[in-house]
Amino acid sequence: MDSPDCPNGAVSGRGGILPELRGAEFDAAYLQYIVKEHEEAVDDFADEAKEGHSPQLKAYAAKILPTLQEPLQLTRDLSAKCQ
């Protein structure tokens, strides 16, 4: 079953490599994927907080940004341990 949250197929199997990996290789590749996805989300929220056109959206993005940054750092730390 394909995951709608994985448009590039990295996890879902549509041309992605993760279904072919096992054990520590899977863990490392999956964490790299998650870090990349978290970084993109944090970047999007940071951009909105700085350059957004709507005052309400800018405020919301600024408020939520620290909540997104914490799991990103945790995921980066875990990924570094798996390298």
VENTA-V611508 format. One record per pair of residues at least 6 apart in sequence whose C-alpha atoms are under 6 Angstrom apart, sorted by the first residue. I is the first residue (numbers start at 1). GAP is how many residues later the second one is. Records with the same first field share a line. If there is no record, write none. Layout:
I: GAP + GAP
This chain:
2: 10
3: 9
9: 6 + 7
10: 6 + 8
11: 7
13: 6
28: 54
31: 48
38: 34
45: 16
48: 10
49: 9 + 12 + 13
52: 6
